[in-house]
């Protein structure tokens, strides 16, 4: 057994628990559902909202209105896997104040039907299209085969609702994405798309830009969701490193008293022992003495040294999987906290899996997709009586110099940090950035703190009711076009996802001691935005860049202040207090100051706490050994910045300047001239 793993969350966010997100209005709608219902008249609607915020029910309200009042013939609900079909079972909505109930005839819930996706279910869907019934539920696969069989036009005047929309992609190999493009081009159907993830983990666009622009978006953030809970008030996210076999170390991060979902590693990952059944056996053995299986549910019973018997659902063993899944669908899962204590899974129990009592999502090994991590964290963020704290832990094999796969180990580490940084953005409130000008004044409805609005400094205003957090920044560029404004409002996390997943960016941000932060904040981020949004002009690209860096660095600085000086076990200051403190501590919050912060500085501080000194040195050495000199593309981007410098100051940047960024601009411009002379840009 190795030394106890030090429990340092990389982020800990405390929420106000104002109860708002769980309160229903006169029609029985919670705030997110009300927001979606207000846009029920839209032909194309995209609902971005966290797990457990009530997307299924939001769709029911919207679909019923479309069927009753908008000349829509039928509604087809498309889910990624059969188990999620249950989310769209009958609901007596009129009991809570709505004007109709949600009803799905049992024969039209094809998720419960026998047979394959490409057989009888496709015929059933065809029969439904010919008939008068109103609602059908099927899997993504059944729907794809049905569109191939009957053609896009067979779905005219119908609503197609796609749950877990992040499964769709604009990639030509993605069949559902292809079909979606055809539906939008034909323009005869209504589409509601729903996702609990704010980005695709593989950084691939879900929709082509011209299609995405047709969608009206309803966004409900994690911050609004968790801030409005009744019970859950703290969420911790951490990554921890171990040596040897993970099953020997698992009890260092697993508290048997917490309701936990353990996702064991993918068999292709470094962390896997390649024998998933034995891994489960080892975990059971580490927890206590096996007492056999419960005859009623099939759960494994394990006696702890203190005499308590744990009820453990093993979803890994294929021989008993179907039975365990059935037991986990029982009504007692929602009503009885002690029905099950620990669930062990490999590929299951992620999206759409509803266990409100879950307090800890423990994932072994890096998951390739950030979307998957968001989904797994969502398993622990549901509100439940007496559940005040939830956490997500990513257990990762430490870098071992004797390993052949040092590069792979380093990659996993960097990806875990990227995921953690991104989750911090997802969990933070959505900031509204505003340029500070001599004529700036207070925005009605915002609270500027004890002293009120100060015309002489940058202000930070809050409206808790609407979830508005406005930050004034001197020198901030404003987006000019509608699309740039939309990106600044809706898609900054998408931009940040691409930035923190850029390998060279994160390597340099963490391990390059000579780094000038502007190389990342201006040059790398500038290039990422240029590649991601080529249709924007240079001014709008710069405005998006500034807003994205402000959002990332403000959250990082707030995290530093929120965790500084707090002793172990003391209540964490909420992230929002850290933002307020940072905005108040810095007399002049200007964009140049924000650009001079290394976005990965705080991540490195946490890495230094969770990783052994030897491992950290190995990673730093391996990365610096392959550091490359400036590329022609980078030289071109730096030369543009050098030209801006000349416009602003009336002189060229100097290679002998004491200012590291000015010196870097001069070197980059010189490299650009050299590359151009060599004909590299022809």
C-alpha positions as CSV (number, residue, x, y, z in Angstrom):
1,X,0.0,0.0,0.0
2,X,1.5,3.4,-0.9
3,X,1.3,6.5,1.3
4,X,-2.2,7.9,1.7
5,X,-3.0,10.0,-1.3
6,X,-3.2,13.6,-0.3
7,X,-6.7,14.8,-0.9
8,X,-6.3,18.2,-2.7
9,X,-9.3,19.1,-4.9
10,X,-8.2,21.0,-7.9
11,X,-11.4,23.0,-7.6
12,X,-14.0,23.3,-4.9
13,X,-17.0,25.4,-5.5
14,X,-19.6,26.4,-2.8
15,X,-23.1,27.4,-3.9
16,X,-25.8,29.5,-2.2
17,X,-28.5,26.8,-2.1
18,X,-31.3,29.4,-2.7
19,X,-33.7,26.7,-3.8
20,X,-34.6,28.5,-7.1
21,X,-33.7,25.7,-9.6
22,X,-36.0,23.2,-7.8
23,X,-39.0,25.5,-7.4
24,X,-41.9,25.1,-9.9
25,X,-44.1,27.8,-11.4
26,X,-47.9,27.7,-11.8
27,X,-47.6,25.3,-14.8
28,X,-45.3,23.0,-12.8
29,X,-42.1,24.2,-14.6
30,X,-38.8,24.7,-13.0
31,X,-36.7,27.7,-14.2
32,X,-34.9,25.9,-17.0
33,X,-38.1,24.4,-18.2
34,X,-39.8,27.8,-18.1
35,X,-36.9,29.3,-20.1
36,X,-37.3,26.5,-22.8
37,X,-41.1,26.9,-22.9
38,X,-40.8,30.6,-23.6
39,X,-39.1,29.6,-26.9
40,X,-41.6,26.9,-27.8
41,X,-42.5,28.7,-31.0
42,X,-38.9,28.3,-32.5
43,X,-38.6,25.8,-35.3
44,X,-35.0,24.9,-34.2
45,X,-34.3,24.9,-30.5
46,X,-31.0,23.9,-28.8
47,X,-31.3,23.3,-25.0
48,X,-27.9,23.3,-23.3
49,X,-28.4,22.4,-19.7
50,X,-26.7,20.3,-17.0
51,X,-27.7,16.7,-16.1
52,X,-30.7,16.7,-13.6
53,X,-32.0,20.1,-14.6
54,X,-35.1,18.5,-16.2
55,X,-34.5,18.5,-19.9
56,X,-36.8,15.5,-20.5
57,X,-39.7,17.3,-18.9
58,X,-38.8,20.6,-20.7
59,X,-39.2,18.7,-24.0
60,X,-42.6,17.3,-22.9
61,X,-43.9,20.9,-22.4
62,X,-42.5,22.1,-25.7
63,X,-43.7,19.0,-27.7
64,X,-47.2,19.1,-26.3
65,X,-47.5,22.8,-27.4
66,X,-46.2,22.0,-30.9
67,X,-48.7,19.1,-31.3
68,X,-51.6,21.1,-30.0
69,X,-51.0,24.7,-31.2
70,X,-48.3,24.6,-34.0
71,X,-49.7,22.2,-36.6
72,X,-47.1,19.5,-35.8
73,X,-48.4,16.0,-36.6
74,X,-46.2,13.9,-34.4
75,X,-43.3,14.0,-32.0
76,X,-40.4,11.6,-32.3
77,X,-38.0,11.5,-29.4
78,X,-34.5,10.1,-30.2
79,X,-32.2,8.9,-27.4
80,X,-28.7,7.4,-27.6
81,X,-29.4,4.2,-25.6
82,X,-32.4,2.1,-24.6
83,X,-32.2,2.8,-20.9
84,X,-32.6,6.6,-21.4
85,X,-36.0,5.9,-23.1
86,X,-37.5,5.6,-19.6
87,X,-37.0,9.4,-19.1
88,X,-39.8,10.0,-21.5
89,X,-42.4,7.6,-19.9
90,X,-45.9,8.9,-19.1
91,X,-46.0,12.0,-16.9
92,X,-49.3,13.4,-15.3
93,X,-48.2,17.0,-16.0
94,X,-51.8,18.3,-15.4
95,X,-51.4,17.3,-11.7
96,X,-48.9,20.1,-11.4
97,X,-50.8,22.8,-13.3
98,X,-50.0,22.1,-17.0
99,X,-53.0,21.9,-19.5
100,X,-52.2,18.4,-20.7
101,X,-50.5,15.1,-19.7
102,X,-47.6,13.4,-21.4
103,X,-48.6,10.0,-22.8
104,X,-46.6,7.5,-24.8
105,X,-48.4,4.3,-25.9
106,X,-46.4,1.3,-24.7
107,X,-46.1,0.0,-28.3
108,X,-44.5,3.3,-29.4
109,X,-41.7,3.3,-26.8
110,X,-39.4,1.3,-29.1
111,X,-36.6,1.3,-26.5
112,X,-38.7,-1.4,-24.7
113,X,-39.4,-3.3,-27.9
114,X,-37.7,-6.7,-28.6
115,X,-35.6,-7.1,-31.7
116,X,-32.7,-5.2,-33.3
117,X,-32.5,-1.5,-34.3
118,X,-32.4,-2.4,-37.9
119,X,-35.3,-4.8,-38.1
120,X,-38.8,-4.7,-36.7
121,X,-38.3,-1.4,-34.9
122,X,-37.8,0.4,-38.2
123,X,-41.0,-1.2,-39.5
124,X,-42.8,0.0,-36.3
125,X,-41.5,3.5,-36.9
126,X,-42.9,3.4,-40.4
127,X,-46.3,2.2,-39.1
128,X,-46.3,5.1,-36.6
129,X,-45.6,7.6,-39.4
130,X,-48.7,6.3,-41.2
131,X,-50.9,6.3,-38.1
132,X,-52.6,9.0,-35.9
133,X,-50.8,8.4,-32.6
134,X,-48.7,11.4,-31.5
135,X,-45.5,10.4,-29.7
136,X,-42.8,7.8,-30.3
137,X,-39.5,7.1,-28.5
138,X,-36.6,5.3,-30.1
139,X,-32.8,5.1,-30.1
140,X,-30.5,7.1,-32.3
141,X,-29.7,3.9,-34.2
142,X,-33.3,3.0,-34.9
143,X,-33.9,6.6,-36.2
144,X,-30.9,6.5,-38.5
145,X,-32.0,3.3,-40.1
146,X,-35.6,4.6,-40.4
147,X,-34.4,7.8,-42.2
148,X,-32.4,5.6,-44.6
149,X,-35.4,3.5,-45.2
150,X,-38.2,6.1,-45.6
151,X,-36.3,9.2,-46.6
152,X,-36.1,12.7,-45.1
153,X,-39.5,13.8,-46.5
154,X,-41.4,11.1,-44.6
155,X,-40.8,13.2,-41.5
156,X,-42.2,16.5,-42.8
157,X,-44.4,18.5,-40.3
158,X,-43.1,16.5,-37.4
159,X,-41.0,17.3,-34.4
160,X,-37.7,15.5,-34.0
161,X,-36.2,15.8,-30.5
162,X,-32.7,14.6,-30.2
163,X,-31.5,13.8,-26.6
164,X,-27.8,13.8,-25.7
165,X,-27.2,15.9,-28.8
166,X,-23.4,15.8,-28.4
167,X,-23.5,12.3,-30.0
168,X,-24.2,14.1,-33.3
169,X,-21.3,15.5,-35.3
170,X,-20.8,17.5,-38.5
171,X,-18.2,14.9,-39.5
172,X,-19.2,13.2,-42.8
173,X,-18.8,9.8,-41.2
174,X,-21.5,10.6,-38.6
175,X,-24.8,9.4,-40.0
176,X,-27.0,11.2,-37.5
177,X,-25.2,14.4,-38.3
178,X,-25.7,13.8,-42.0
179,X,-29.4,13.3,-41.6
180,X,-29.7,16.4,-39.5
181,X,-28.1,18.5,-42.2
182,X,-30.6,17.1,-44.7
183,X,-33.6,17.9,-42.4
184,X,-32.3,21.4,-41.9
185,X,-31.8,21.9,-45.7
186,X,-35.3,20.6,-46.4
187,X,-36.7,22.9,-43.6
188,X,-40.0,21.0,-43.2
189,X,-39.5,19.6,-39.6
190,X,-39.1,21.2,-36.2
191,X,-36.0,20.1,-34.3
192,X,-35.3,20.3,-30.5
193,X,-31.8,19.3,-29.5
194,X,-30.8,18.7,-25.9
195,X,-27.4,18.2,-24.3
196,X,-25.9,18.2,-20.8
197,X,-22.5,18.9,-22.2
198,X,-21.3,22.3,-23.3
199,X,-18.7,21.1,-25.8
200,X,-17.6,18.0,-27.7
201,X,-14.7,16.2,-26.0
202,X,-13.1,15.5,-29.3
203,X,-13.3,19.2,-30.2
204,X,-15.3,18.4,-33.4
205,X,-18.2,20.6,-34.4
206,X,-21.7,19.1,-33.7
207,X,-23.3,21.1,-36.5
208,X,-22.0,22.9,-39.5
209,X,-21.8,26.7,-38.7
210,X,-24.5,27.6,-41.3
211,X,-26.9,25.0,-39.6
212,X,-26.0,26.0,-36.1
213,X,-26.9,29.7,-36.8
214,X,-30.5,28.6,-37.4
215,X,-30.9,27.3,-33.8
216,X,-32.2,29.4,-31.0
217,X,-30.3,28.4,-27.8
218,X,-31.6,28.1,-24.3
219,X,-28.6,27.9,-21.9
220,X,-28.9,27.0,-18.3
221,X,-25.6,26.8,-16.5
222,X,-24.2,24.4,-13.9
223,X,-23.8,27.5,-11.7
224,X,-27.5,28.4,-11.9
225,X,-28.5,24.7,-11.4
226,X,-26.3,24.1,-8.4
227,X,-26.8,27.6,-6.9
228,X,-30.5,26.9,-6.9
229,X,-30.5,23.5,-5.1
230,X,-32.1,22.9,-1.8
231,X,-29.5,20.5,-0.3
232,X,-26.3,20.1,-2.3
233,X,-24.0,23.1,-1.6
234,X,-20.4,22.0,-2.4
235,X,-18.8,20.3,-5.3
236,X,-15.1,19.2,-5.3
237,X,-13.2,18.1,-8.4
238,X,-9.8,16.6,-8.1
239,X,-7.2,14.4,-9.9
240,X,-4.9,12.2,-7.9
241,X,-1.8,10.1,-8.9
242,X,-0.9,6.7,-7.7
243,X,1.9,4.2,-8.2
244,X,1.6,0.4,-8.7
245,X,-1.9,-1.1,-9.1
246,X,-4.9,1.2,-8.7
247,X,-6.8,-1.4,-6.7
248,X,-4.2,-1.2,-4.0
249,X,-4.7,2.5,-3.7
250,X,-8.4,2.9,-4.3
251,X,-9.3,3.0,-0.6
252,X,-7.2,6.1,-0.3
253,X,-9.7,8.1,-2.3
254,X,-12.8,5.9,-1.8
255,X,-14.8,6.5,1.3
256,X,-17.1,3.5,1.8
257,X,-19.5,5.7,3.7
258,X,-20.2,7.7,0.6
259,X,-22.6,6.6,-2.1
260,X,-20.2,6.1,-5.0
261,X,-20.1,5.2,-8.7
262,X,-16.7,3.7,-9.6
263,X,-15.8,3.7,-13.3
264,X,-12.9,1.2,-13.7
265,X,-10.4,1.9,-16.5
266,X,-11.0,1.1,-20.1
267,X,-9.1,-2.1,-21.0
268,X,-6.9,-0.3,-23.5
269,X,-5.7,2.3,-20.9
270,X,-2.4,2.2,-19.0
271,X,-4.4,1.9,-15.7
272,X,-6.1,-1.3,-16.7
273,X,-4.8,-4.7,-15.5
274,X,-6.5,-6.2,-18.6
275,X,-8.7,-8.4,-16.4
276,X,-11.9,-6.4,-15.5
277,X,-13.5,-9.2,-13.5
278,X,-10.4,-9.5,-11.3
279,X,-10.3,-5.8,-10.8
280,X,-13.8,-5.8,-9.4
281,X,-12.9,-8.8,-7.2
282,X,-10.0,-6.8,-5.8
283,X,-12.1,-3.7,-5.1
284,X,-14.7,-5.9,-3.3
285,X,-11.8,-7.6,-1.3
286,X,-10.3,-4.2,-0.4
287,X,-13.7,-3.0,0.9
288,X,-14.3,-6.0,3.2
289,X,-15.4,-9.6,3.5
290,X,-17.7,-10.9,0.7
291,X,-21.0,-12.3,2.1
292,X,-22.5,-13.6,-1.2
293,X,-25.1,-12.0,-3.5
294,X,-28.5,-10.6,-2.4
295,X,-31.1,-13.0,-3.9
296,X,-33.6,-10.3,-4.5
297,X,-31.4,-7.8,-6.5
298,X,-28.2,-9.7,-7.4
299,X,-26.1,-7.0,-5.6
300,X,-22.9,-8.2,-4.0
301,X,-22.9,-8.0,-0.2
302,X,-19.6,-7.0,1.5
303,X,-19.1,-6.7,5.3
304,X,-16.9,-3.8,6.4
305,X,-14.5,-4.2,9.4
306,X,-17.0,-2.2,11.4
307,X,-19.8,-4.7,10.7
308,X,-21.7,-2.6,8.2
309,X,-22.8,-4.5,5.1
310,X,-22.3,-2.7,1.8
311,X,-24.7,-3.4,-1.1
312,X,-22.6,-3.2,-4.3
313,X,-24.0,-3.3,-7.9
314,X,-21.5,-4.9,-10.3
315,X,-22.2,-3.7,-13.9
316,X,-18.9,-5.1,-15.2
317,X,-19.6,-8.8,-15.2
318,X,-21.5,-9.5,-18.4
319,X,-23.1,-12.6,-17.0
320,X,-25.2,-10.6,-14.5
321,X,-25.3,-7.3,-16.2
322,X,-29.0,-7.5,-17.4
323,X,-30.2,-8.5,-13.9
324,X,-28.3,-5.7,-12.1
325,X,-29.5,-3.1,-14.7
326,X,-33.1,-4.3,-13.9
327,X,-32.5,-3.9,-10.2
328,X,-31.1,-0.4,-10.7
329,X,-34.3,0.6,-12.5
330,X,-36.4,-0.2,-9.4
331,X,-38.5,2.6,-7.9
332,X,-36.5,2.2,-4.6
333,X,-33.4,3.7,-6.4
334,X,-35.1,7.1,-6.1
335,X,-36.8,6.7,-2.7
336,X,-34.5,4.6,-0.6
337,X,-31.0,6.0,0.1
338,X,-29.8,2.6,1.3
339,X,-31.0,0.5,-1.6
340,X,-27.5,0.4,-3.0
341,X,-24.2,1.8,-1.7
342,X,-21.6,1.5,-4.5
343,X,-22.0,0.9,-8.3
344,X,-19.0,-0.4,-10.2
345,X,-19.2,0.1,-14.0
346,X,-17.0,0.2,-17.1
347,X,-18.9,1.8,-19.9
348,X,-22.4,2.1,-18.3
349,X,-24.0,4.4,-15.7
350,X,-22.8,7.6,-17.4
351,X,-25.2,9.8,-19.3
352,X,-28.9,9.7,-18.4
353,X,-28.2,7.4,-15.4
354,X,-30.3,8.8,-12.5
355,X,-29.2,7.9,-9.0
356,X,-29.9,11.0,-6.9
357,X,-28.1,9.7,-3.8
358,X,-24.7,9.5,-5.5
359,X,-22.1,11.6,-3.6
360,X,-18.9,10.5,-5.3
361,X,-18.1,9.8,-9.0
362,X,-14.7,8.0,-8.9
363,X,-13.1,7.5,-12.3
364,X,-10.0,5.4,-12.8
365,X,-7.8,6.3,-15.8
366,X,-8.2,9.2,-18.2
367,X,-11.3,9.4,-20.3
368,X,-10.6,10.3,-23.9
369,X,-13.5,12.8,-24.1
370,X,-14.2,15.8,-22.0
371,X,-17.9,15.3,-22.8
372,X,-17.7,11.9,-21.1
373,X,-16.2,13.5,-18.0
374,X,-18.9,16.1,-17.8
375,X,-21.5,13.4,-18.1
376,X,-19.8,11.3,-15.3
377,X,-19.6,14.3,-13.0
378,X,-23.3,14.9,-13.7
379,X,-24.0,11.6,-11.9
380,X,-23.0,13.1,-8.6
381,X,-24.6,16.6,-9.0
382,X,-28.2,15.7,-8.4
383,X,-29.9,17.2,-5.4
384,X,-31.1,14.9,-2.6
385,X,-32.1,15.2,1.1
386,X,-29.1,15.4,3.5
387,X,-26.7,15.4,0.6
388,X,-24.6,18.6,1.1
389,X,-21.4,17.7,-0.7
390,X,-20.5,15.8,-3.9
391,X,-17.2,15.1,-5.5
392,X,-15.6,13.8,-8.7
393,X,-12.2,12.1,-8.5
394,X,-10.0,11.1,-11.4
395,X,-7.4,8.5,-10.3
396,X,-4.4,8.5,-12.7
397,X,-1.3,6.4,-12.9
398,X,1.8,8.5,-12.0
399,X,4.5,8.9,-14.6
400,X,7.1,6.2,-14.2
401,X,10.5,6.7,-15.8
402,X,11.0,2.9,-16.2
403,X,7.9,2.8,-18.4
404,X,8.3,2.7,-22.1
405,X,5.2,4.8,-22.5
406,X,6.4,7.9,-20.7
407,X,4.9,10.1,-23.5
408,X,1.5,8.4,-23.0
409,X,1.7,8.9,-19.2
410,X,2.4,12.6,-19.7
411,X,-0.4,12.9,-22.2
412,X,-2.9,11.5,-19.7
413,X,-1.7,13.9,-17.1
414,X,-2.0,16.9,-19.4
415,X,-5.5,15.8,-20.5
416,X,-6.6,15.4,-16.9
417,X,-5.5,18.9,-16.2
418,X,-7.2,20.2,-19.3
419,X,-10.5,18.5,-18.2
420,X,-10.1,20.0,-14.7
421,X,-9.6,23.5,-16.1
422,X,-12.5,23.2,-18.4
423,X,-14.8,21.9,-15.6
424,X,-13.8,25.0,-13.6
425,X,-15.2,27.1,-16.4
426,X,-18.3,25.0,-16.7
427,X,-19.0,25.3,-12.9
428,X,-18.3,29.1,-12.7
429,X,-21.1,31.6,-13.4
430,X,-21.2,33.0,-16.9
431,X,-19.5,36.4,-16.9
432,X,-20.7,39.4,-18.9
433,X,-17.6,41.5,-19.8
434,X,-18.1,45.2,-20.5
435,X,-15.5,47.8,-21.6
436,X,-14.8,50.5,-18.9
437,X,-15.0,53.9,-20.5
438,X,-15.0,57.5,-19.0
439,X,-18.8,57.6,-19.6
440,X,-19.5,54.1,-18.2
441,X,-22.3,53.9,-15.6
442,X,-24.2,51.4,-13.5
443,X,-26.4,48.8,-15.1
444,X,-29.9,48.8,-13.6
445,X,-30.6,45.7,-11.4
446,X,-27.0,45.0,-10.5
447,X,-25.6,45.0,-7.0
448,X,-22.2,46.6,-6.9
449,X,-21.4,45.8,-3.2
450,X,-21.3,48.1,-0.2
451,X,-19.9,51.2,-1.8
452,X,-22.2,51.0,-4.9
453,X,-21.0,51.8,-8.4
454,X,-17.6,53.7,-8.5
455,X,-17.2,55.8,-11.7
456,X,-13.4,55.9,-11.2
457,X,-12.7,52.2,-11.3
458,X,-13.6,48.9,-12.9
459,X,-16.8,47.6,-11.2
460,X,-18.1,44.1,-10.6
461,X,-21.9,43.9,-10.5
462,X,-24.2,41.0,-9.6
463,X,-27.8,40.1,-10.1
464,X,-28.3,36.7,-8.3
465,X,-31.9,36.4,-9.6
466,X,-30.9,36.4,-13.3
467,X,-27.5,34.9,-12.7
468,X,-25.8,38.0,-14.2
469,X,-22.2,38.7,-13.2
470,X,-20.9,41.7,-15.0
471,X,-17.2,42.7,-15.0
472,X,-15.9,46.0,-16.3
473,X,-12.5,45.8,-18.1
474,X,-10.5,48.7,-19.4
475,X,-9.4,48.4,-23.0
476,X,-11.7,45.5,-23.8
477,X,-12.7,45.1,-27.4
478,X,-16.4,44.7,-28.0
479,X,-17.8,42.2,-30.6
480,X,-19.2,44.0,-33.7
481,X,-21.1,41.3,-35.5
482,X,-24.1,39.3,-34.2
483,X,-22.2,36.1,-34.6
484,X,-19.2,37.4,-32.5
485,X,-21.6,38.6,-29.8
486,X,-23.3,35.2,-29.8
487,X,-19.9,33.5,-29.4
488,X,-18.9,35.8,-26.5
489,X,-22.3,35.1,-24.8
490,X,-22.8,31.4,-25.6
491,X,-19.6,29.7,-26.7
492,X,-16.6,30.9,-24.7
493,X,-16.4,27.4,-23.1
494,X,-16.1,26.0,-26.6
495,X,-13.2,28.3,-27.3
496,X,-11.5,27.6,-23.9
497,X,-12.0,23.8,-24.5
498,X,-10.0,24.1,-27.8
499,X,-7.3,26.2,-26.0
500,X,-6.7,23.9,-23.0
501,X,-6.7,20.8,-25.1
502,X,-4.0,22.2,-27.4
503,X,-1.1,20.1,-26.4
504,X,1.7,22.6,-27.1
505,X,-0.2,25.3,-25.3
506,X,-0.7,23.3,-22.1
507,X,2.9,21.9,-22.1
508,X,4.4,25.4,-22.4
509,X,1.9,26.9,-19.9
510,X,2.9,24.3,-17.2
511,X,6.5,23.6,-17.8
512,X,8.3,26.3,-19.8
513,X,10.1,28.5,-17.2
514,X,10.9,31.1,-19.9
515,X,7.4,31.5,-21.1
516,X,6.1,34.9,-21.8
517,X,2.3,34.5,-21.0
518,X,1.3,36.6,-24.0
519,X,2.7,33.9,-26.3
520,X,-0.3,31.8,-25.1
521,X,-2.9,34.4,-24.3
522,X,-2.4,36.4,-27.5
523,X,-0.6,34.3,-30.1
524,X,-1.9,30.7,-29.3
525,X,-5.4,31.8,-28.4
526,X,-5.5,34.1,-31.4
527,X,-4.6,31.3,-33.7
528,X,-7.2,28.9,-32.2
529,X,-9.9,31.5,-32.7
530,X,-8.8,32.3,-36.3
531,X,-8.9,28.5,-37.1
532,X,-12.2,28.0,-35.3
533,X,-14.1,31.1,-36.6
534,X,-12.5,32.0,-40.0
535,X,-15.6,33.8,-41.1
536,X,-15.2,36.5,-38.4
537,X,-13.1,39.6,-39.4
538,X,-9.9,40.4,-37.5
539,X,-11.6,42.8,-35.1
540,X,-14.2,40.3,-34.1
541,X,-11.6,37.5,-33.7
542,X,-9.7,39.8,-31.3
543,X,-12.9,40.6,-29.3
544,X,-13.6,36.9,-28.9
545,X,-10.0,36.2,-27.9
546,X,-10.1,38.9,-25.2
547,X,-13.4,37.7,-23.8
548,X,-12.2,34.0,-23.7
549,X,-8.9,34.9,-22.0
550,X,-10.8,37.1,-19.5
551,X,-13.2,34.3,-18.7
552,X,-10.4,31.7,-18.2
553,X,-8.0,33.9,-16.3
554,X,-10.6,35.5,-14.1
555,X,-11.8,32.0,-13.0
556,X,-8.2,30.9,-12.4
557,X,-7.4,34.0,-10.3
558,X,-10.6,33.7,-8.4
559,X,-9.8,30.0,-7.6
560,X,-6.3,31.1,-6.3
561,X,-7.9,33.6,-3.9
562,X,-10.7,31.2,-2.9
563,X,-8.3,28.5,-1.9
564,X,-5.5,30.8,-0.4
565,X,-5.2,30.9,3.3
566,X,-8.0,28.4,4.0
567,X,-6.9,25.7,6.4
568,X,-7.8,22.1,5.6
569,X,-11.4,21.3,6.3
570,X,-12.5,24.9,6.6
571,X,-15.5,25.8,4.4
572,X,-14.3,26.9,1.0
573,X,-15.1,30.4,-0.1
574,X,-17.4,30.3,-3.1
575,X,-15.7,30.9,-6.4
576,X,-17.8,34.0,-6.9
577,X,-16.3,35.6,-3.8
578,X,-12.9,35.0,-5.3
579,X,-14.0,36.8,-8.4
580,X,-15.3,39.7,-6.4
581,X,-12.0,39.8,-4.3
582,X,-9.9,39.7,-7.4
583,X,-11.9,42.5,-9.1
584,X,-11.6,44.6,-5.9
585,X,-7.9,43.8,-5.2
586,X,-6.8,44.9,-8.7
587,X,-7.2,48.6,-8.8
588,X,-7.3,48.7,-12.6
589,X,-8.6,45.6,-14.3
590,X,-7.4,46.0,-17.9
591,X,-7.0,43.6,-20.8
592,X,-3.2,43.9,-20.9
593,X,-3.0,42.9,-17.3
594,X,-5.3,39.9,-18.0
595,X,-3.1,38.9,-21.0
596,X,0.0,38.9,-18.8
597,X,-1.3,36.1,-16.6
598,X,-0.3,32.5,-17.4
599,X,-3.6,30.6,-17.6
600,X,-2.0,27.4,-16.4
601,X,-0.2,28.9,-13.3
602,X,-2.8,27.7,-10.8
603,X,-3.1,24.3,-12.4
604,X,0.7,23.9,-11.9
605,X,0.4,24.8,-8.2
606,X,-2.2,22.0,-7.8
607,X,-0.1,19.6,-9.8
608,X,2.9,20.2,-7.5
609,X,0.7,19.2,-4.6
610,X,-0.8,16.1,-6.1
611,X,2.2,14.7,-7.9
612,X,5.5,13.5,-6.3
613,X,8.5,15.8,-6.9
614,X,10.3,13.1,-8.9
615,X,7.3,12.5,-11.2
616,X,7.0,16.3,-11.7
617,X,10.7,16.6,-12.6
618,X,10.4,13.7,-15.1
619,X,7.4,15.3,-16.8
620,X,9.2,18.7,-17.0
621,X,12.4,17.1,-18.4
622,X,10.6,15.1,-21.0
623,X,8.6,18.1,-22.2
624,X,11.6,20.5,-22.3
625,X,13.6,17.9,-24.2
626,X,11.3,18.1,-27.2
627,X,10.7,21.9,-27.0
628,X,10.7,23.2,-30.5
629,X,11.7,26.6,-31.8
630,X,9.2,29.0,-33.4
631,X,7.2,27.7,-36.3
632,X,6.5,29.7,-39.5
633,X,2.8,29.9,-38.5
634,X,3.6,31.2,-35.1
635,X,6.1,33.7,-36.6
636,X,3.3,35.0,-38.8
637,X,1.0,35.4,-35.9
638,X,3.6,37.2,-33.8
639,X,4.5,39.5,-36.7
640,X,0.9,40.6,-36.8
641,X,1.1,41.5,-33.1
642,X,4.4,43.3,-33.8
643,X,2.6,45.4,-36.4
644,X,-0.1,46.3,-33.9
645,X,2.6,47.3,-31.4
646,X,4.1,49.6,-34.0
647,X,0.7,51.1,-34.8
648,X,0.0,51.8,-31.1
649,X,3.5,53.1,-30.1
650,X,4.8,54.5,-33.3
651,X,8.0,52.3,-33.2
652,X,9.0,48.7,-33.8
653,X,9.4,46.4,-30.9
654,X,13.0,46.2,-29.7
655,X,15.0,42.9,-29.4
656,X,16.9,44.4,-26.4
657,X,13.8,45.6,-24.5
658,X,13.6,44.8,-20.7
659,X,9.9,43.8,-21.4
660,X,9.8,40.1,-22.2
661,X,6.8,40.4,-24.5
662,X,8.2,43.2,-26.5
663,X,11.5,41.3,-26.9
664,X,9.5,38.2,-28.0
665,X,7.6,40.3,-30.6
666,X,10.9,41.6,-32.1
667,X,12.3,38.0,-32.3
668,X,9.0,36.7,-33.8
669,X,9.0,39.5,-36.4
670,X,12.6,38.8,-37.3
671,X,11.8,35.0,-37.7
672,X,8.9,36.0,-39.9
673,X,11.2,38.0,-42.2
674,X,13.7,35.2,-42.3
675,X,11.0,32.6,-43.2
676,X,9.6,34.9,-45.8
677,X,13.0,35.4,-47.4
678,X,13.4,31.6,-47.4
679,X,10.1,31.3,-49.4
680,X,8.3,29.4,-46.6
681,X,5.1,31.3,-47.2
682,X,4.7,30.7,-50.9
